C-alpha cells in the first residue's frame, strides 16, 4: 500500500479527486495518511476530516526563520512515514532538504502543458489568464516529479484540453480541472503504486504503457 501525504493550500478539488478514486475502489493500492495545509483555513482540511483523514496545518508565519519552518515540515512528513508526497494545489515552495530526502517521491499537478506557462509566477488562475492572453488553442495539465527547480522535474503524465473562443479564465480553469487534472493525478498515483515508472535521463517511462 502506497502511503500518501497530500499537501494543499486551498479548496482541495484535486484532493477530492484522489479521495473519490479511493472511495470508489478505482485506486485500491494507495491510502492518504495525512493532509497538510499551509493555510489553516483551507477548505481542503474540511474535505479530509469528512473522510476521517488526519489533518495538519503548518505556516511559515509561525516560524521566525525559514530554516526552522523547513525542518518542522520535514519532521511532520517523516512522522507519518509516507511513501509519496502529492502537491495538490499547494502554494508552498518545497524546501530543498525535503526534495533531496524524498527524491523522486514528490509529485505535483500543474494546470498547463509544461514547459508552456510554468515556472515562477505561474500558478492557479494566473496560468489560465496567460493562456487566454497568448491565444493558444490547446492547454491542459501536467503531473511531474518535483526537483529543486520550479516545474522542472521529470514529466509523468499530461492531458490536453481545447481552449474555446468564449472561454474566461474561470471557465477554462474549471474545464482543465474536470477534464485533465482530476483524471491524471489519480492515474499518476496508481502508476507509482504499481511500480510502473522508470526515471532515466530526466525522462519518465511507463512500464506496459497506458
Backbone as a chain_set.jsonl record, in Angstrom:
{"seq": "XXXXXXXXXXXXXXXXXXXXXXXXXXXXXXXXXXXXXXXXXXXXXXXXXXXXXXXXXXXXXXXXXXXXXXXXXXXXXXXXXXXXXXXXXXXXXXXXXXXXXXXXXXXXXXXXXXXXXXXXXXXXXXXXXXXXXXXXXXXXXXXXXXXXXXXXXXXXXXXXXXXXXXXXXXXXXXXXXXXXXXXXXXXXXXXXXXXXXXXXXXXXXXXXXX", "coords": {"N": [[0.842, -1.2, 0.0], [0.646, 2.135, -0.952], [1.602, 4.888, 0.83], [0.309, 8.086, 1.263], [1.055, 11.568, 1.581], [-0.79, 14.395, 1.303], [-0.398, 17.602, 0.151], [-1.755, 20.784, 0.512], [-3.311, 23.995, -0.253], [-5.637, 25.342, -0.64], [-8.94, 24.98, -1.821], [-9.019, 22.224, -2.352], [-9.791, 20.51, -4.515], [-8.393, 18.726, -6.145], [-7.446, 17.006, -4.215], [-9.925, 15.942, -3.486], [-10.497, 14.526, -5.808], [-8.65, 12.439, -5.607], [-9.518, 11.24, -3.21], [-12.093, 10.439, -4.011], [-11.504, 8.487, -5.968], [-10.286, 6.568, -4.382], [-12.366, 5.95, -2.593], [-14.235, 4.903, -4.368], [-13.064, 2.58, -5.057], [-11.443, 2.559, -7.235], [-8.871, 3.306, -7.085], [-6.936, 1.354, -5.523], [-4.62, 0.664, -4.218], [-3.424, 2.61, -2.689], [-3.234, 4.915, 0.041], [-4.387, 7.743, 1.841], [-2.536, 9.196, 4.186], [-2.225, 11.552, 5.58], [-3.332, 14.944, 5.392], [-1.866, 17.94, 4.668], [-1.808, 21.365, 5.243], [-0.802, 24.61, 4.158], [-2.297, 26.662, 4.825], [-4.319, 27.343, 7.418], [-7.057, 27.716, 7.234], [-7.927, 26.488, 4.985], [-10.269, 24.961, 2.839], [-9.824, 22.43, 2.018], [-8.936, 20.986, 4.218], [-11.271, 20.521, 5.623], [-12.562, 18.839, 3.835], [-10.92, 16.569, 4.054], [-11.322, 15.864, 6.741], [-13.96, 15.0, 6.689], [-13.738, 12.465, 5.764], [-12.354, 11.157, 7.645], [-9.614, 11.486, 7.564], [-6.418, 12.207, 8.822], [-5.405, 15.554, 9.635], [-3.189, 18.332, 9.231], [-1.819, 21.561, 9.862], [0.533, 23.949, 8.832], [2.396, 26.825, 8.959], [4.506, 29.284, 7.483], [4.526, 31.646, 8.817], [4.516, 31.051, 11.443], [7.045, 30.673, 12.237], [10.187, 32.079, 13.006], [12.482, 31.882, 11.505], [13.231, 30.749, 8.224], [14.572, 28.339, 7.923], [13.886, 26.938, 10.22], [11.175, 26.484, 9.816], [11.349, 24.836, 7.545], [12.615, 22.563, 8.624], [10.667, 21.775, 10.446], [8.512, 21.112, 8.787], [9.619, 18.976, 7.384], [10.005, 17.18, 9.515], [7.363, 16.722, 10.201], [6.361, 15.377, 7.924], [8.013, 13.126, 7.999], [7.102, 11.96, 10.334], [4.706, 10.767, 9.679], [5.509, 8.774, 8.047], [5.41, 8.508, 5.181], [5.182, 7.353, 1.763], [4.94, 8.726, -0.596], [4.726, 12.092, -1.576], [2.192, 14.265, -2.395], [1.581, 17.087, -4.182], [-1.095, 19.005, -4.235], [-2.447, 21.475, -5.443], [-0.882, 23.046, -3.83], [0.699, 25.835, -2.554], [3.135, 26.215, -1.452], [6.666, 26.56, -1.708], [8.593, 23.83, -2.009], [10.987, 22.927, 0.349], [14.516, 22.487, -0.233], [15.733, 20.546, 1.38], [13.746, 18.716, 1.799], [13.08, 17.966, -0.796], [15.437, 16.673, -1.522], [15.618, 14.566, 0.362], [13.298, 13.163, -0.188], [13.6, 12.345, -2.83], [12.424, 11.853, -6.099], [10.019, 11.108, -5.047], [8.047, 12.897, -4.765], [5.298, 14.42, -6.197], [3.676, 16.759, -8.409], [0.771, 18.558, -9.469], [0.193, 20.486, -12.269], [-1.446, 23.221, -13.852], [-1.12, 23.375, -16.756], [0.313, 22.575, -19.991], [3.28, 21.639, -19.467], [6.397, 22.379, -21.059], [5.091, 24.865, -21.29], [3.749, 27.892, -19.991], [4.615, 27.787, -17.224], [6.685, 27.656, -14.235], [8.226, 30.289, -12.252], [5.788, 32.339, -10.781], [3.668, 31.338, -12.247], [0.798, 30.017, -11.455], [-2.31, 28.633, -10.28], [-5.165, 30.598, -11.137], [-3.779, 32.434, -12.619], [-2.312, 31.113, -14.546], [-4.225, 30.34, -16.456], [-5.2, 32.795, -17.25], [-2.984, 33.794, -18.619], [-2.757, 31.905, -20.644], [-5.071, 32.448, -22.161], [-4.537, 35.089, -22.842], [-2.386, 34.78, -24.519], [-3.485, 33.446, -26.594], [-3.461, 30.735, -27.251], [-4.411, 27.511, -28.583], [-4.661, 25.02, -27.465], [-4.515, 23.745, -24.243], [-3.958, 22.37, -20.977], [-3.073, 19.901, -18.507], [-0.421, 18.862, -16.294], [1.288, 16.256, -14.667], [4.091, 16.043, -12.684], [7.31, 14.998, -11.437], [8.87, 16.453, -8.571], [11.637, 18.561, -8.461], [14.635, 20.439, -7.633], [14.11, 22.756, -9.017], [11.579, 25.031, -10.39], [8.73, 23.643, -11.428], [10.208, 21.957, -13.063], [10.816, 19.284, -12.941], [10.935, 15.734, -13.9], [8.474, 14.742, -16.281], [5.441, 13.064, -15.737], [2.71, 12.477, -16.557], [0.534, 13.899, -19.032], [-2.326, 15.772, -20.121], [-4.346, 16.976, -22.666], [-6.43, 19.863, -23.243], [-8.876, 21.485, -25.065], [-8.97, 24.938, -25.942], [-11.603, 27.275, -25.831], [-13.24, 29.744, -27.866], [-14.953, 31.409, -26.436], [-14.068, 31.254, -23.865], [-13.456, 32.153, -20.454], [-10.992, 33.0, -17.936], [-11.895, 31.637, -15.662], [-13.784, 29.746, -16.593], [-12.16, 28.215, -18.201], [-10.292, 27.269, -16.359], [-11.948, 25.63, -14.794], [-12.683, 23.647, -16.655], [-10.206, 22.535, -17.327], [-9.51, 21.438, -14.885], [-11.6, 19.519, -14.536], [-11.441, 17.899, -16.871], [-8.777, 17.204, -17.122], [-6.873, 17.551, -14.818], [-8.171, 16.168, -12.643], [-8.215, 13.679, -13.674], [-5.597, 12.794, -14.44], [-4.022, 13.036, -12.129], [-4.857, 11.093, -10.079], [-4.294, 8.873, -11.704], [-1.529, 9.001, -12.055], [-0.682, 8.54, -9.42], [-1.591, 5.925, -9.164], [0.046, 4.592, -11.044], [2.538, 4.919, -9.851], [2.137, 3.553, -7.463], [1.928, 1.018, -8.456], [4.473, 0.533, -9.212], [5.332, 1.183, -11.825], [6.809, 3.086, -13.101], [9.742, 4.374, -14.582], [12.542, 6.335, -14.118], [14.833, 7.991, -16.03], [17.567, 9.793, -17.23], [16.252, 12.222, -16.848], [13.754, 11.719, -17.829], [10.555, 10.1, -17.9], [9.552, 6.791, -18.122], [6.881, 4.553, -18.838], [6.108, 1.464, -17.668], [4.723, -1.051, -19.559], [3.047, 0.71, -20.749], [0.218, 2.988, -21.171]], "CA": [[0.0, 0.0, 0.0], [1.406, 3.377, -1.063], [1.127, 5.857, 1.813], [0.402, 9.427, 0.697], [0.804, 12.844, 2.249], [-1.278, 15.337, 0.293], [-0.17, 18.969, 0.587], [-2.774, 21.651, -0.094], [-3.356, 25.379, 0.225], [-6.938, 25.956, -0.894], [-10.199, 24.25, -1.774], [-8.792, 20.782, -2.299], [-10.523, 19.733, -5.52], [-7.556, 17.595, -6.562], [-7.526, 16.08, -3.087], [-11.208, 15.253, -3.6], [-10.387, 13.558, -6.9], [-7.954, 11.274, -5.056], [-10.419, 10.601, -2.248], [-13.167, 9.776, -4.756], [-10.971, 7.277, -6.604], [-10.069, 5.584, -3.322], [-13.686, 5.557, -2.091], [-14.915, 4.131, -5.408], [-12.249, 1.382, -5.279], [-10.715, 2.674, -8.502], [-7.482, 3.406, -6.652], [-7.033, 0.405, -4.409], [-3.316, 0.361, -3.619], [-2.886, 3.824, -2.096], [-4.025, 5.458, 1.145], [-3.984, 9.085, 2.26], [-2.206, 9.125, 5.607], [-2.358, 12.881, 6.176], [-3.451, 16.124, 4.531], [-1.136, 19.041, 5.307], [-2.109, 22.635, 4.582], [-0.043, 25.808, 4.52], [-3.326, 27.627, 5.192], [-5.168, 26.652, 8.403], [-8.468, 27.897, 6.894], [-8.183, 25.86, 3.687], [-11.417, 24.054, 2.845], [-9.304, 21.076, 1.81], [-8.858, 20.316, 5.516], [-12.624, 20.049, 5.934], [-12.796, 17.668, 2.98], [-10.209, 15.43, 4.631], [-11.967, 15.48, 8.004], [-15.201, 14.289, 6.383], [-13.409, 11.057, 5.473], [-11.555, 10.636, 8.738], [-8.187, 11.575, 7.242], [-5.721, 13.149, 9.711], [-5.041, 16.838, 9.027], [-2.197, 19.165, 9.901], [-1.547, 22.834, 9.2], [1.832, 24.495, 9.198], [2.561, 28.09, 8.248], [5.807, 29.942, 7.639], [4.346, 32.766, 9.746], [4.686, 30.565, 12.816], [8.471, 30.47, 12.48], [10.995, 33.288, 12.787], [13.462, 31.618, 10.455], [12.779, 29.806, 7.188], [15.189, 27.039, 8.173], [13.108, 26.266, 11.266], [9.96, 26.004, 9.154], [11.728, 23.707, 6.692], [12.87, 21.4, 9.484], [9.39, 21.361, 11.042], [7.733, 20.446, 7.738], [10.26, 17.681, 7.154], [9.709, 16.316, 10.668], [5.944, 16.365, 10.103], [6.256, 14.349, 6.889], [8.68, 11.921, 8.489], [6.287, 11.362, 11.407], [3.646, 9.942, 9.092], [6.169, 7.677, 7.318], [4.755, 8.401, 3.879], [5.978, 6.901, 0.62], [4.811, 9.68, -1.696], [4.154, 13.397, -1.262], [1.412, 14.758, -3.53], [1.267, 18.511, -4.105], [-2.401, 19.125, -4.888], [-2.828, 22.863, -5.214], [-0.064, 23.531, -2.713], [1.44, 27.018, -2.998], [4.447, 26.24, -0.815], [7.868, 26.105, -2.402], [9.088, 22.728, -1.181], [12.401, 23.147, 0.687], [15.48, 21.564, -0.836], [16.033, 19.408, 2.257], [12.682, 17.73, 1.583], [13.245, 17.473, -2.175], [16.573, 15.749, -1.55], [15.325, 13.365, 1.146], [12.22, 12.445, -0.861], [13.901, 12.402, -4.259], [11.528, 11.029, -6.936], [8.877, 10.682, -4.229], [7.159, 14.06, -4.666], [4.701, 14.787, -7.485], [2.888, 17.981, -8.428], [-0.143, 18.746, -10.595], [0.296, 21.864, -12.758], [-2.544, 23.427, -14.797], [-0.767, 23.685, -18.149], [1.163, 21.56, -20.615], [4.684, 22.003, -19.279], [7.004, 23.572, -20.469], [4.354, 26.111, -21.518], [3.033, 28.521, -18.886], [5.037, 27.222, -15.943], [7.804, 28.36, -13.619], [7.919, 31.311, -11.252], [4.651, 33.211, -11.04], [2.585, 30.642, -12.954], [0.037, 29.111, -10.597], [-3.719, 28.962, -10.147], [-5.893, 31.269, -12.209], [-2.824, 33.194, -13.427], [-1.935, 30.283, -15.7], [-5.299, 30.38, -17.448], [-5.215, 34.163, -17.774], [-1.892, 33.909, -19.584], [-3.119, 31.055, -21.781], [-6.027, 33.181, -22.982], [-3.882, 36.289, -23.363], [-1.47, 34.366, -25.587], [-4.278, 32.979, -27.715], [-3.169, 29.354, -27.635], [-5.615, 26.733, -28.909], [-4.7, 23.806, -26.643], [-3.825, 23.802, -22.961], [-4.126, 21.081, -20.32], [-2.469, 19.757, -17.189], [0.773, 18.026, -16.233], [1.811, 15.727, -13.406], [5.55, 15.88, -12.802], [8.077, 14.868, -10.205], [9.398, 17.726, -8.094], [13.072, 18.646, -8.199], [14.994, 21.703, -6.988], [13.632, 23.88, -9.807], [10.133, 25.296, -10.349], [8.051, 22.951, -12.536], [11.254, 21.465, -13.968], [11.065, 17.862, -12.736], [10.503, 14.809, -14.96], [7.034, 14.713, -16.538], [4.828, 11.744, -15.609], [1.542, 12.405, -17.433], [-0.077, 15.144, -19.498], [-3.6, 15.62, -20.826], [-4.683, 18.215, -23.36], [-7.794, 20.393, -23.199], [-9.045, 22.532, -26.075], [-9.397, 26.259, -25.5], [-12.734, 27.743, -26.61], [-13.24, 31.181, -28.146], [-15.721, 32.129, -25.427], [-13.547, 30.962, -22.534], [-12.903, 33.088, -19.476], [-10.037, 32.252, -17.102], [-12.612, 30.772, -14.721], [-14.37, 28.602, -17.301], [-11.047, 27.371, -18.658], [-9.763, 26.6, -15.17], [-12.887, 24.578, -14.411], [-12.625, 22.555, -17.628], [-8.902, 21.882, -17.187], [-9.591, 20.588, -13.692], [-12.519, 18.395, -14.737], [-11.05, 17.023, -17.979], [-7.36, 16.823, -17.097], [-6.251, 17.397, -13.5], [-8.804, 15.131, -11.828], [-8.0, 12.395, -14.349], [-4.202, 12.319, -14.484], [-3.382, 12.945, -10.809], [-5.037, 9.741, -9.544], [-3.631, 7.891, -12.566], [-0.1, 9.038, -11.73], [-0.519, 7.845, -8.137], [-1.783, 4.5, -9.445], [1.242, 4.088, -11.72], [3.623, 4.862, -8.865], [1.804, 2.47, -6.535], [2.162, -0.241, -9.166], [5.899, 0.48, -9.573], [5.394, 1.101, -13.278], [7.539, 4.219, -13.651], [11.206, 4.364, -14.574], [13.091, 7.666, -14.4], [16.192, 7.921, -16.555], [17.944, 10.968, -18.023], [15.222, 13.254, -16.639], [12.535, 11.337, -18.533], [9.795, 9.03, -17.259], [8.998, 5.737, -18.971], [5.817, 3.815, -18.174], [6.183, 0.039, -17.977], [3.457, -1.572, -20.047], [2.265, 1.772, -21.395], [-1.031, 3.401, -20.517]], "C": [[0.879, 1.253, 0.0], [0.799, 4.413, -0.115], [1.384, 7.274, 1.309], [0.289, 10.504, 1.766], [0.378, 13.797, 1.154], [-1.144, 16.747, 0.854], [-1.072, 19.913, -0.204], [-2.622, 23.076, 0.432], [-4.742, 25.989, 0.118], [-8.113, 25.007, -0.771], [-10.079, 22.737, -1.772], [-9.545, 19.955, -3.322], [-9.695, 18.551, -6.03], [-7.453, 16.552, -5.451], [-8.812, 15.275, -3.183], [-11.176, 14.208, -4.7], [-9.677, 12.291, -6.432], [-8.855, 10.511, -4.098], [-11.513, 9.823, -2.977], [-12.699, 8.473, -5.38], [-10.747, 6.175, -5.571], [-11.407, 5.05, -2.804], [-14.42, 4.652, -3.074], [-14.158, 2.854, -5.782], [-11.584, 1.376, -6.659], [-9.214, 2.768, -8.246], [-7.377, 2.599, -5.37], [-5.714, 0.163, -3.683], [-2.622, 1.604, -3.079], [-3.81, 4.294, -0.978], [-3.482, 6.833, 1.515], [-3.787, 9.067, 3.769], [-2.418, 10.461, 6.303], [-2.553, 13.914, 5.072], [-2.832, 17.29, 5.291], [-1.399, 20.326, 4.527], [-1.192, 23.744, 5.085], [-0.985, 26.919, 4.962], [-4.303, 26.947, 6.153], [-6.66, 26.763, 8.102], [-8.842, 27.229, 5.569], [-9.343, 24.876, 3.783], [-10.983, 22.603, 2.621], [-9.224, 20.3, 3.121], [-10.222, 19.771, 5.928], [-12.977, 18.821, 5.099], [-12.165, 16.425, 3.607], [-10.904, 14.928, 5.897], [-13.241, 14.682, 7.766], [-14.965, 12.801, 6.129], [-12.501, 10.449, 6.541], [-10.059, 10.64, 8.482], [-7.525, 12.569, 8.19], [-5.312, 14.417, 8.963], [-4.01, 17.553, 9.893], [-2.117, 20.49, 9.147], [-0.231, 23.377, 9.725], [2.085, 25.719, 8.336], [3.94, 28.68, 8.514], [5.728, 31.074, 8.658], [4.601, 32.361, 11.198], [6.161, 30.455, 13.205], [9.253, 31.74, 12.145], [11.949, 33.102, 11.615], [12.942, 30.553, 9.494], [13.333, 28.404, 7.448], [14.414, 26.243, 9.224], [11.806, 25.707, 10.692], [10.269, 24.78, 8.306], [11.924, 22.434, 7.507], [11.559, 20.872, 10.084], [8.528, 20.628, 10.02], [8.313, 19.07, 7.443], [9.934, 16.709, 8.284], [8.263, 15.843, 10.63], [5.738, 15.249, 9.073], [6.859, 13.032, 7.363], [7.825, 11.194, 9.527], [5.215, 10.432, 10.856], [4.194, 8.822, 8.205], [5.53, 7.432, 5.944], [5.739, 7.956, 2.791], [6.01, 7.933, -0.503], [4.156, 10.958, -1.188], [3.467, 13.912, -2.518], [1.088, 16.226, -3.302], [0.005, 18.74, -4.928], [-2.942, 20.529, -4.652], [-2.109, 23.448, -4.023], [0.807, 24.683, -3.214], [2.798, 27.155, -2.318], [5.542, 25.88, -1.811], [8.502, 25.04, -1.507], [10.585, 22.912, -0.922], [13.312, 22.074, 0.091], [15.763, 20.356, 0.047], [14.976, 18.314, 2.105], [12.789, 17.136, 0.193], [14.355, 16.427, -2.23], [16.257, 14.452, -0.806], [14.262, 12.509, 0.462], [12.393, 12.493, -2.381], [13.063, 11.383, -5.037], [10.367, 10.437, -6.149], [7.941, 11.844, -3.949], [6.615, 14.341, -6.062], [3.833, 16.031, -7.316], [1.961, 17.968, -9.636], [-0.091, 20.224, -10.982], [-0.729, 22.082, -13.87], [-2.141, 23.966, -16.171], [0.045, 22.526, -18.697], [2.606, 22.037, -20.527], [5.496, 21.554, -20.507], [6.29, 24.891, -20.753], [3.705, 26.591, -20.217], [3.349, 27.873, -17.537], [6.223, 28.021, -15.417], [7.334, 29.42, -12.647], [6.743, 32.18, -11.686], [3.484, 32.55, -11.743], [1.928, 29.635, -12.016], [-1.415, 29.574, -10.575], [-4.308, 29.63, -11.378], [-4.955, 32.053, -13.126], [-2.421, 32.427, -14.681], [-2.972, 30.435, -16.807], [-5.467, 31.78, -18.042], [-4.156, 34.332, -18.854], [-2.156, 33.068, -20.835], [-4.053, 31.81, -22.722], [-5.396, 34.422, -23.6], [-2.979, 35.963, -24.542], [-2.222, 33.831, -26.808], [-3.975, 31.565, -28.166], [-4.474, 28.581, -27.814], [-5.771, 25.49, -28.046], [-3.912, 24.054, -25.364], [-3.999, 22.442, -22.296], [-3.513, 21.067, -18.943], [-1.321, 18.755, -17.257], [0.993, 17.528, -14.811], [3.304, 15.502, -13.597], [6.151, 15.634, -11.425], [8.67, 16.225, -9.854], [10.898, 17.604, -7.874], [13.367, 20.024, -7.61], [14.532, 22.931, -7.77], [12.134, 24.091, -9.622], [9.491, 24.717, -11.6], [9.048, 22.383, -13.544], [11.516, 19.969, -13.839], [10.523, 16.993, -13.857], [8.983, 14.701, -15.055], [6.51, 13.28, -16.5], [3.696, 11.576, -16.62], [1.118, 13.808, -17.854], [-1.395, 14.823, -20.184], [-4.004, 16.973, -21.39], [-6.154, 18.563, -23.224], [-7.879, 21.525, -24.227], [-9.514, 23.833, -25.436], [-10.521, 26.732, -26.419], [-12.68, 29.263, -26.762], [-13.9, 31.975, -27.014], [-15.192, 31.943, -24.01], [-13.19, 32.216, -21.743], [-11.85, 32.31, -18.681], [-10.73, 31.258, -16.179], [-13.204, 29.548, -15.417], [-13.281, 27.647, -17.779], [-10.447, 26.603, -17.484], [-10.637, 25.415, -14.772], [-12.776, 23.384, -15.354], [-11.287, 21.814, -17.559], [-8.897, 20.977, -15.962], [-10.407, 19.329, -13.974], [-12.0, 17.399, -15.766], [-9.611, 16.516, -17.885], [-6.846, 16.544, -15.685], [-6.833, 16.234, -12.71], [-8.658, 13.745, -12.438], [-6.57, 11.91, -14.155], [-3.533, 12.263, -13.118], [-3.614, 11.578, -10.166], [-4.332, 8.67, -10.379], [-2.137, 7.847, -12.283], [0.176, 8.317, -10.412], [-0.647, 6.338, -8.339], [-0.523, 3.892, -10.079], [2.414, 3.96, -10.761], [3.382, 3.718, -7.883], [2.084, 1.1, -7.143], [3.612, -0.404, -9.613], [6.115, 0.395, -11.082], [6.145, 2.268, -13.921], [9.043, 4.027, -13.52], [11.682, 5.765, -14.953], [14.548, 7.511, -14.831], [16.436, 9.135, -17.444], [16.841, 12.022, -18.008], [13.938, 12.965, -17.414], [11.885, 10.16, -17.815], [9.269, 8.065, -18.312], [7.972, 4.949, -18.163], [5.866, 2.351, -18.624], [4.807, -0.462, -18.385], [2.596, -0.541, -20.727], [1.003, 2.103, -20.613], [-2.209, 2.535, -20.966]], "O": [[1.751, 1.407, 0.855], [-0.372, 4.771, -0.241], [2.513, 7.629, 0.971], [-0.469, 10.373, 2.726], [1.105, 13.99, 0.179], [-1.707, 17.058, 1.903], [-1.141, 19.844, -1.431], [-1.917, 23.333, 1.408], [-5.007, 27.034, 0.712], [-8.274, 24.319, 0.237], [-10.95, 22.044, -1.245], [-9.907, 18.813, -3.04], [-10.247, 17.489, -6.315], [-7.381, 15.353, -5.723], [-8.8, 14.06, -2.985], [-11.753, 13.13, -4.557], [-10.063, 11.188, -6.818], [-8.947, 9.285, -4.163], [-11.826, 8.689, -2.613], [-13.406, 7.467, -5.331], [-10.985, 4.998, -5.843], [-11.565, 3.847, -2.601], [-15.142, 3.742, -2.666], [-14.552, 2.137, -6.701], [-11.213, 0.323, -7.178], [-8.399, 2.366, -9.077], [-7.685, 3.084, -4.281], [-5.699, -0.482, -2.634], [-1.394, 1.661, -3.015], [-5.024, 4.095, -1.043], [-2.272, 7.06, 1.503], [-4.744, 8.939, 4.533], [-2.752, 10.499, 7.487], [-2.018, 13.782, 3.971], [-3.228, 17.59, 6.417], [-1.234, 20.37, 3.308], [-0.852, 23.81, 6.266], [-0.548, 27.978, 5.414], [-5.044, 26.057, 5.737], [-7.455, 25.997, 8.647], [-9.964, 27.394, 5.09], [-9.394, 24.054, 4.698], [-11.693, 21.668, 2.993], [-9.422, 19.085, 3.133], [-10.317, 18.691, 6.511], [-13.608, 17.884, 5.588], [-12.79, 15.367, 3.681], [-11.054, 13.723, 6.099], [-13.571, 13.789, 8.546], [-15.876, 11.984, 6.263], [-11.951, 9.363, 6.358], [-9.316, 9.885, 9.109], [-8.028, 13.681, 8.348], [-4.921, 14.359, 7.798], [-3.972, 17.395, 11.113], [-2.326, 20.532, 7.935], [0.074, 23.273, 10.913], [1.994, 25.647, 7.11], [4.469, 28.589, 9.622], [6.727, 31.424, 9.287], [4.864, 33.199, 12.06], [6.487, 30.178, 14.359], [9.005, 32.387, 11.128], [12.194, 34.024, 10.837], [12.299, 29.586, 9.903], [12.649, 27.406, 7.221], [14.302, 25.021, 9.127], [11.388, 24.601, 11.036], [9.531, 23.795, 8.343], [11.455, 21.361, 7.125], [11.374, 19.662, 10.212], [7.885, 19.632, 10.35], [7.568, 18.104, 7.272], [9.621, 15.545, 8.033], [7.968, 14.702, 10.983], [5.016, 14.287, 9.335], [6.287, 11.962, 7.155], [7.824, 9.965, 9.592], [4.86, 9.436, 11.485], [3.428, 8.016, 7.674], [5.165, 6.309, 5.599], [6.949, 8.158, 2.895], [6.975, 8.011, -1.263], [3.161, 10.915, -0.464], [4.081, 13.987, -3.582], [0.401, 16.572, -2.341], [0.031, 18.678, -6.157], [-3.783, 20.747, -3.779], [-2.671, 24.259, -3.288], [1.559, 24.529, -4.176], [3.53, 28.109, -2.58], [5.363, 25.0, -2.653], [8.898, 25.326, -0.377], [11.366, 23.04, -1.865], [12.922, 20.917, -0.065], [16.007, 19.261, -0.461], [15.274, 17.13, 2.263], [12.608, 15.931, 0.017], [14.22, 15.411, -2.911], [16.587, 13.365, -1.281], [14.313, 11.28, 0.522], [11.421, 12.665, -3.117], [13.003, 10.207, -4.679], [9.804, 9.408, -6.523], [7.139, 11.795, -3.016], [7.387, 14.485, -7.01], [3.327, 16.314, -6.23], [2.309, 17.439, -10.692], [-0.301, 21.103, -10.146], [-0.875, 21.227, -14.744], [-2.755, 24.903, -16.681], [0.419, 21.611, -17.964], [3.091, 22.75, -21.406], [5.299, 20.429, -20.966], [6.851, 25.95, -20.473], [3.177, 25.792, -19.444], [2.446, 27.464, -16.806], [6.703, 28.946, -16.072], [6.165, 29.442, -12.262], [6.707, 32.688, -12.807], [2.408, 33.141, -11.831], [2.442, 28.535, -11.811], [-1.715, 30.743, -10.818], [-3.988, 29.272, -12.511], [-5.292, 32.31, -14.282], [-2.214, 33.014, -15.743], [-2.618, 30.638, -17.969], [-5.836, 31.923, -19.208], [-4.412, 34.947, -19.889], [-1.819, 33.473, -21.948], [-3.85, 31.811, -23.936], [-5.685, 34.766, -24.746], [-2.823, 36.773, -25.456], [-1.676, 33.769, -27.909], [-4.199, 31.221, -29.327], [-5.509, 28.954, -27.263], [-6.874, 24.962, -27.905], [-2.773, 24.521, -25.407], [-4.174, 21.445, -22.996], [-3.44, 22.102, -18.279], [-1.259, 17.916, -18.156], [0.893, 18.301, -13.858], [3.727, 14.851, -14.552], [5.585, 16.007, -10.398], [8.938, 17.044, -10.734], [11.376, 16.689, -7.204], [12.456, 20.704, -7.14], [14.559, 24.04, -7.237], [11.496, 23.423, -8.808], [9.681, 25.234, -12.701], [8.765, 22.333, -14.741], [12.359, 19.433, -14.559], [9.735, 17.462, -14.678], [8.294, 14.583, -14.042], [7.062, 12.391, -17.149], [3.713, 10.655, -17.437], [1.319, 14.777, -17.123], [-1.566, 13.747, -20.756], [-4.003, 17.982, -20.686], [-7.01, 17.686, -23.105], [-7.033, 22.42, -24.24], [-10.337, 23.837, -24.521], [-10.418, 26.611, -27.639], [-12.148, 29.971, -25.907], [-13.459, 33.074, -26.677], [-15.802, 32.424, -23.055], [-12.693, 33.2, -22.29], [-11.819, 31.081, -18.747], [-10.217, 30.165, -15.94], [-13.132, 28.438, -14.89], [-13.457, 26.429, -17.764], [-10.13, 25.42, -17.609], [-10.136, 24.337, -14.455], [-12.775, 22.237, -14.907], [-11.247, 20.594, -17.717], [-8.345, 19.877, -15.999], [-9.966, 18.215, -13.689], [-12.102, 16.189, -15.564], [-9.268, 15.508, -18.503], [-6.43, 15.425, -15.387], [-6.094, 15.411, -12.17], [-8.949, 12.745, -11.782], [-6.343, 10.767, -13.757], [-2.568, 11.519, -12.945], [-2.646, 10.948, -9.739], [-3.832, 7.684, -9.838], [-1.54, 6.771, -12.273], [1.149, 7.572, -10.299], [0.107, 5.565, -7.748], [-0.086, 2.809, -9.691], [3.192, 3.009, -10.843], [4.312, 3.0, -7.516], [2.431, 0.151, -6.44], [3.946, -1.363, -10.31], [6.963, -0.359, -11.56], [6.122, 2.424, -15.141], [9.545, 3.579, -12.489], [11.277, 6.313, -15.978], [15.379, 6.976, -14.097], [15.617, 9.464, -18.303], [16.539, 12.636, -19.032], [13.127, 13.865, -17.631], [12.564, 9.334, -17.205], [8.62, 8.474, -19.274], [8.154, 4.706, -16.97], [5.689, 2.043, -19.803], [3.839, -0.312, -17.64], [1.523, -0.868, -21.234], [0.76, 1.563, -19.533], [-3.336, 2.744, -20.516]]}, "num_chains": 1, "name": "protein.A"}
